[in-house]
Amino acid sequence: MFSITAQLMSRRSAAALAALVIGTAALPGSAKAAPLPLFPFFPLPMQQQQAPQMQAPQADEDDGAAIETPARFKRQIVSYATREAPGTIVIDTPNTYLYYVLGNGRAVRYGIGVGRDGFTWSGTQSITRKAEWPNWTPPAEMIARQPYLPRYMAGGPGNPLGARAMYLGNTIYRIHGTNAPGTIGTRVSSGCIRLTNEDVADLYSRVNVGTKVIVLPMDRRADNATGKRG
């Protein structure tokens, strides 16, 4: 009796194992088979499991590190008619350009990334602080939207603020670099103004604490080709 029982149990175990291997098992009261996942109760050893993909934290939900910046957004001197004094920064939000006024109808024009829908702003501020390879402490407003962000990140090549930062008044906004040059010319930030690391270093070398910064609203446009205000 023991031998027969053992044989039956062995056969049943083999049948159950075969059902797991082929991914099917008979449903009670039905001739049809229902699919089962392969080896559902036997996870792979930890060293064989694929590690979750970790993304580098992004200050402004950006992506585009491997995309080339379009030629029209590269730094260049353009004609720019303005009454603002030389040394003033004018941010043309709708056209995603930043102008550093040189005087005599000319300005250095940089391509920039600006705030996405609902995060643009306008007004006049001044640069109150400058920092090379700045540390990043996300403001509380950003943490509330993206709770996975770090509370602090030391400055360096992997920091979302890039190579330089210029802080605007007592606001949470900055003009800063980016490690994702493909986002220049787009609207992806939470209100900060971003330039490529090369361009932000150039601008940083031209401005001082106290420099006037004018941020134009979305409904005020400038001519893309010449930079002349419309």
C-alpha positions in Angstrom: 0.0 0.0 0.0 2.8 2.4 0.9 4.5 1.8 -2.4 1.4 2.5 -4.5 0.6 5.7 -2.5 4.2 6.9 -2.9 4.0 6.3 -6.6 0.7 8.2 -6.9 2.1 11.2 -4.9 5.3 11.1 -7.1 3.2 11.2 -10.3 1.0 14.0 -9.0 4.1 16.0 -8.0 5.6 15.5 -11.4 2.3 16.5 -13.1 2.1 19.7 -11.0 5.7 20.6 -11.8 5.0 20.0 -15.6 2.0 22.3 -15.4 4.2 25.0 -13.9 6.8 24.6 -16.5 4.4 24.9 -19.5 2.5 27.7 -17.7 -0.9 26.0 -17.6 -3.0 24.2 -15.0 -6.5 22.7 -15.2 -9.2 24.7 -13.6 -11.6 22.7 -11.3 -14.7 21.7 -13.1 -13.4 22.8 -16.5 -11.7 21.1 -19.3 -9.9 24.3 -20.3 -6.5 25.3 -19.0 -5.8 28.7 -17.5 -2.3 30.3 -18.1 0.0 30.6 -15.1 3.2 32.5 -14.9 6.4 30.5 -15.2 7.8 29.5 -11.8 5.5 32.0 -9.9 6.8 30.9 -6.5 10.5 30.6 -7.2 12.0 34.1 -7.8 15.5 34.2 -9.3 18.4 34.7 -6.9 19.0 38.4 -6.1 22.2 38.5 -8.2 20.3 37.3 -11.2 17.4 39.8 -10.9 17.6 42.9 -13.0 18.3 45.9 -10.8 15.8 48.8 -11.2 16.9 51.6 -13.5 17.8 54.6 -11.5 17.6 58.0 -13.2 19.8 60.9 -12.2 17.7 63.5 -10.4 16.5 66.3 -12.7 15.8 69.7 -11.3 13.0 70.5 -13.8 11.8 67.2 -15.1 14.1 67.5 -18.1 15.6 65.0 -20.5 17.8 65.6 -23.6 21.4 65.1 -22.6 22.3 63.5 -25.9 20.5 65.9 -28.2 22.5 68.6 -30.1 21.4 72.2 -29.5 19.9 73.7 -32.7 22.1 76.3 -34.4 19.7 79.2 -33.8 20.1 78.7 -30.1 23.8 78.9 -30.1 25.5 81.9 -28.6 25.9 84.8 -31.1 26.0 88.6 -31.2 22.9 90.0 -32.8 21.3 93.4 -33.5 19.0 94.3 -30.6 17.3 97.7 -30.3 16.6 98.5 -26.6 16.5 101.4 -24.2 18.0 99.2 -21.5 21.5 100.0 -20.3 24.5 97.9 -21.3 24.9 95.0 -19.0 21.2 94.4 -18.6 19.8 90.9 -19.1 16.5 90.6 -21.0 14.8 87.2 -21.1 12.5 86.7 -24.1 10.4 84.0 -22.6 8.2 83.1 -25.6 11.1 82.9 -28.0 13.4 81.1 -25.5 16.3 83.6 -25.9 18.3 85.5 -23.3 19.9 88.8 -24.4 22.9 90.4 -22.6 22.8 94.0 -23.8 26.1 95.3 -25.1 24.9 98.7 -26.2 25.0 100.5 -29.6 22.1 98.3 -30.8 23.8 95.0 -30.1 23.5 92.1 -27.7 24.8 88.7 -27.0 22.0 86.2 -27.6 21.8 82.8 -25.9 19.3 80.0 -26.4 17.5 79.1 -23.2 15.0 76.7 -21.7 12.1 78.3 -19.8 9.2 77.3 -17.6 6.6 74.8 -18.8 2.9 75.7 -19.0 1.8 77.1 -15.7 5.3 77.8 -14.5 6.3 80.9 -16.5 6.6 84.3 -14.8 7.6 87.8 -15.7 8.9 90.9 -14.0 12.2 92.7 -13.1 14.7 91.2 -10.7 18.4 91.5 -10.0 21.2 89.0 -9.5 21.7 88.7 -5.8 24.2 85.8 -5.7 26.5 83.9 -8.1 27.9 80.4 -7.6 30.3 78.2 -9.5 29.2 74.5 -9.6 26.4 75.3 -7.2 24.9 73.0 -4.6 21.3 72.2 -5.2 18.6 72.3 -2.5 15.2 71.8 -4.2 12.7 74.3 -2.8 9.7 73.0 -0.9 7.4 73.6 -3.8 9.4 71.3 -6.0 9.6 68.6 -3.3 5.9 68.6 -3.0 5.5 68.0 -6.8 8.4 65.5 -7.0 8.9 63.8 -3.6 11.5 61.5 -4.9 14.0 64.3 -5.4 17.0 64.5 -3.1 16.8 67.2 -0.4 20.4 68.2 -1.2 23.0 67.6 -3.9 26.5 68.8 -3.8 27.8 70.8 -6.9 29.5 69.0 -9.7 29.1 67.7 -13.2 26.1 65.5 -12.2 24.3 68.4 -10.5 21.1 69.5 -12.4 22.1 73.2 -11.9 25.1 72.7 -14.1 28.3 74.7 -14.1 27.0 78.1 -12.8 24.0 79.7 -11.2 22.9 83.3 -10.8 20.2 83.7 -8.2 17.3 86.2 -8.9 16.3 88.5 -6.0 14.6 86.7 -3.2 12.7 84.3 -5.5 13.2 80.6 -5.9 14.3 81.2 -9.5 17.8 81.0 -11.0 19.6 81.4 -14.3 21.7 78.2 -14.3 23.4 75.7 -16.5 22.2 72.3 -17.5 23.6 68.8 -18.3 20.8 68.3 -20.9 21.6 70.7 -23.8 18.8 69.2 -25.8 16.3 71.0 -23.6 17.5 74.4 -24.7 14.7 76.1 -26.7 12.0 74.1 -24.9 9.6 74.8 -22.0 10.3 72.1 -19.4 11.5 73.8 -16.2 9.7 74.8 -13.0 10.4 78.5 -13.7 14.2 78.7 -13.8 16.1 79.9 -16.8 18.6 77.4 -18.2 21.5 77.7 -20.6 24.1 75.2 -21.7 27.1 74.9 -19.4 29.3 76.6 -21.9 26.9 79.5 -22.3 26.1 79.9 -18.6 29.9 80.2 -17.9 30.2 82.9 -20.6 27.2 84.9 -19.2 28.5 84.4 -15.6 31.8 86.0 -16.6 30.0 89.1 -17.9 27.6 89.9 -15.1 27.9 91.1 -11.5 25.8 90.9 -8.4 23.2 93.7 -8.9 22.8 93.1 -12.6 19.3 94.0 -13.7 17.2 91.1 -15.2 14.0 91.7 -17.1 11.8 88.7 -17.7 9.3 89.3 -20.5 5.8 87.6 -20.3 4.7 84.9 -22.8 2.5 87.4 -24.8 5.4 89.7 -25.6 7.6 88.6 -28.5 10.8 89.5 -30.2 12.0 88.9 -33.8 13.9 85.6 -33.9 16.3 86.7 -36.7 17.5 90.1 -35.5 16.5 90.1 -31.8 14.6 93.4 -32.3 11.7 93.8 -30.0 8.3 93.7 -31.8 
